[in-house]
Amino acid sequence: MSQSTLSVEQVRELGIRKRRGKTKAEYAARFAATPAATHTEADRAKQRSLFERHGQVVVTLRLPLAPSTNHYWRSWVRPGSTRVMTHVSSEGQAYKAAVATAWLAHWKGWPPEPLTGRLRLLISVSYFTCAKIDLDNRIKPLQDALTDCKVWVDDSQIDDIRAIRGLVVEKPDTWT
């Protein structure tokens, strides 16, 4: 069975668009325009109780929403080979850069040394909708971005990961 290719004109006629990933500037702009989720004291107490038997939360940080793993990696087969090559997409690279900017801003340009030892990670993910969204698709891109910023030495240090669906936040009018 042969595979046919479409010309650029045929693709345009069919209305097929190539998905364009977000840039670092778009992540930063959307993050700045998005209001923080307003947690009540009961919500905060519930989150703290998850860690009370394990110790304290070391760092609380508000970050942009990670791209789904479906958009974080790109794969292709090198011509003349059967080997599949995988790399972080441009959207994933932009997300990593946005997280690095937020990490440096949190510490006012003087980040601490990377955390060592065994770690616990609590993630509260706030969306603009109540639709079915997989929390687990946001964890690995977030871990990779925090590893690249040198929050910890390696994400293999994390023994306990908890992801909580956060509150639904209002989508800013400035978003397109």
C-alpha positions in Angstrom: 0.0 0.0 0.0 1.5 3.3 -1.0 1.1 6.4 1.0 0.1 9.5 -0.9 1.2 13.0 0.1 -0.8 16.1 -0.2 0.4 19.3 -1.7 0.3 22.5 0.3 -2.7 23.7 -1.8 -4.6 20.5 -1.2 -4.0 20.8 2.6 -5.3 24.4 2.5 -8.3 23.3 0.6 -9.1 20.6 3.1 -8.7 23.1 5.9 -6.1 21.1 7.7 -3.9 23.3 9.9 -0.6 22.4 11.4 -0.7 22.8 15.2 1.5 25.6 16.3 3.0 25.3 19.7 3.2 28.2 22.2 6.3 30.3 22.4 8.0 31.4 25.6 6.5 34.8 25.3 3.0 33.4 24.9 3.5 31.2 28.0 4.8 34.3 30.0 1.9 36.5 28.7 -0.8 34.0 29.5 0.7 33.2 32.9 0.9 36.9 33.8 -2.7 37.4 32.6 -4.1 34.4 34.5 -5.4 35.2 38.0 -4.2 32.9 40.8 -6.7 30.4 42.0 -8.3 31.7 45.2 -7.9 29.0 47.8 -9.8 29.2 51.1 -8.2 28.4 54.3 -9.9 25.0 54.3 -8.4 24.2 50.9 -4.9 25.2 52.2 -5.4 23.1 55.3 -6.5 20.1 53.1 -3.3 20.4 51.1 -1.1 20.8 54.1 -2.7 17.7 55.7 -1.4 15.7 52.8 2.2 16.5 54.0 1.8 16.7 57.7 2.8 13.1 58.3 5.8 13.5 56.0 7.2 16.9 56.9 6.8 20.4 55.6 6.4 21.8 52.1 9.7 23.4 51.3 8.8 25.6 48.4 5.4 26.9 47.2 5.5 28.1 43.7 2.9 29.2 41.2 3.9 28.1 37.6 2.3 28.2 34.2 0.2 25.2 33.2 2.4 22.5 31.7 1.8 21.3 28.2 0.2 17.8 28.0 2.7 15.0 27.3 0.9 14.7 24.0 2.4 18.1 23.0 5.6 17.9 25.0 7.5 15.3 22.9 7.8 14.9 19.2 8.9 11.7 17.4 10.1 11.0 13.9 11.8 8.2 12.0 15.1 9.3 10.5 15.1 8.8 6.7 16.7 5.5 5.8 16.4 4.1 9.3 13.9 2.3 11.4 15.0 4.0 14.6 12.5 6.4 16.2 14.0 9.6 17.4 12.3 11.6 20.2 12.9 15.2 21.3 11.3 17.9 23.4 9.0 20.0 21.1 9.4 23.7 20.7 6.3 24.1 22.9 8.0 22.0 25.6 11.2 24.1 25.3 9.2 27.3 25.6 7.5 25.9 28.8 10.9 25.0 30.3 12.1 28.5 29.6 9.0 30.0 31.2 9.4 27.8 34.3 13.1 28.8 34.6 12.0 32.5 34.4 9.4 32.0 37.1 11.9 30.1 39.3 14.5 32.9 39.1 11.8 35.5 39.7 10.6 33.7 42.8 14.2 33.9 44.3 14.8 37.4 42.9 17.6 36.1 40.7 19.4 34.2 43.5 18.1 30.6 43.4 19.3 28.3 46.2 21.4 25.2 45.6 19.5 22.2 44.2 17.6 20.1 46.7 19.2 16.9 47.7 17.9 13.8 49.4 14.5 12.2 49.1 11.7 14.5 48.1 7.9 14.8 48.0 6.0 16.8 45.4 2.5 18.1 45.7 1.0 19.6 42.5 -2.3 21.5 42.5 -3.4 22.0 38.8 -6.0 24.6 38.1 -7.8 24.7 34.7 -10.2 27.0 33.0 -12.8 24.2 32.6 -14.3 21.3 34.5 -13.9 19.1 31.4 -12.2 15.7 31.6 -8.4 16.5 31.7 -5.8 14.0 32.7 -3.7 15.3 35.6 -1.0 12.7 35.0 -0.2 14.2 31.5 1.0 17.4 33.2 3.4 15.8 35.8 6.4 14.7 33.7 6.8 18.0 31.7 6.6 19.9 35.1 9.2 17.6 36.6 11.5 18.0 33.6 11.2 21.8 33.7 12.0 21.9 37.4 15.0 19.5 36.9 16.3 21.8 34.2 16.0 24.8 36.5 18.0 22.9 39.1 15.3 22.9 41.8 16.6 19.4 42.6 19.5 17.3 41.3 17.4 14.8 39.5 13.7 13.9 39.5 14.6 10.4 40.6 14.8 11.9 44.1 11.1 12.2 44.3 9.5 9.4 46.3 6.0 10.8 46.7 4.1 12.6 44.0 0.6 13.9 44.5 -1.5 15.7 41.9 -4.7 17.4 43.0 -7.3 18.9 40.6 -7.3 22.6 41.7 -10.1 25.1 41.5 -11.5 26.3 38.2 -10.0 29.7 37.4 -11.4 32.4 35.3 -10.0 32.6 31.7 -8.7 36.1 31.1 -10.3 38.2 28.3 -6.9 38.9 26.8 -6.4 35.2 25.8 -7.0 34.4 22.1 
